[in-house]
Amino acid sequence: VQLVESGGGLVQPGGSLRLSCAASGFTFSLYDMRWFRQAPGKEREVVAVIRSADGSTDYADSVKDRFTISRDNAQNTVYLEMKSLKLHDTAVYYCNAVRVVLWARNDYWGKGTQVTVSS
């Protein structure tokens, strides 16, 4: 199982980035996909989720209307489009795949990609 994030980097406030997460080794279409982030000295927090069942999405209040999560099941890839980036969006962004069936939970993580918002 692999989740490989890409697309991070240095961007000025107000700028945009598009993160990608390429998945392999499991049936991607059956998994809910989530983006988390962790800023220095802070706990990891969920940013966005896209569900496998119906493609519905949810966002943290701090990124609503600025970030968009999407998935391409044919390419086994999930994306996070980030616009109007702010200084406090600086963090390592992680891709997560999760599936819960009855009492069994499968939970996979990528290694993260650094996003730095700075002038």
N, C-alpha and C positions, 0 to 999 in steps of 0.2 A: 504494500500500500504506500502510495506517495501522494503528497500534496505539495506542489511547488509554486510558491508565490513569485510574482515578478511585477515590475512596473513602478516600484518605489523610487524615491530620489529626493532631490532638493528643489523646492519650488517657492516662489515668493508668495506672500499673502495675497489672496484673491485669485491665485492661479488654480490650475486643474491638473489632475493626474488620473490615470486609469490603471488600476491594479488588476492583475489576472492571477488565477489559481488553476493550474492544470492538475487534474486528478488521474490516478491510475491505480489498478489493482483491486478495485471494487466496483460494484454496479452504481455508478454515479447517479443515475436517474432516480434511484430509490432513496437517496439521502437528502435530508435538509442540509443546506449549506449556509454557513454563517461567516461573517467577518468580525473579528475581534481586534482590539488594539490595546497596547500597553505603553503608557508613557513612563518615563523615568520616575521611579519612586511611587508609582501608582499601581493599583490593581488592574488586572486585565478586564476589559469591559467589552460587552457585545455592541457592535456598531449596527449590523444589519443582518437580516435573515431572509432567505428565500426557500420556500417549502417545496418539497418534491411532489406533493399530492396535487397542488393546483397552481403552483407558481406564485402564490401570494407572498407578500413582503411586509416586513416591519423594520422600523428604524429607531435607533436611540433618538431621543428628543434633540440632542446636541447636533445631530447631523441631518435631521429631517429637512427636506427641501433643498439639500445641498448634495447629498450622496444618493446614488442609485445602484442597487444590486441587481444583477441579472445573471442568467445561466444559459449555457448552450449544451444541452444534453448530448447532442451529436458530437461535440468536440470535448466533452467531459471537462468543461471549463466554467468557472464562475468568475464574474467580474465585479469590480467596485469602481464606479465612476464617481470621482470626487471633484466638486466644483466649489468656487468661492472659499478656498482653503484658508484656514485661520491658524494663528500661531499655536493654539492649543490642540490642533489636529496632529501635531508632531508626535509620533509614536512608532513603535514597531507594529505592523499590521499582520495579523495571522488569519489564515484560512482554516475553517473547521468543517468537517463533515460528520453528521450525526444521524443515527437511525435507531429508533426504539421499536422493538417488536415484542409485545407482552413484557416479560421481565428481562429481556436481553437488550443491551445497549452497545452499539458500536460507535466509537468516537475517535476520529482521526484528526491530526493536526499537522499543519505545515510548519516550517522553521521561521517563517516571517520575512517581511520586507520592510526596510526602514523608510519612513516618510518624514521628511524634515521641511517644515514651513518656516522660512526665515527671510528677512530682507537683507 
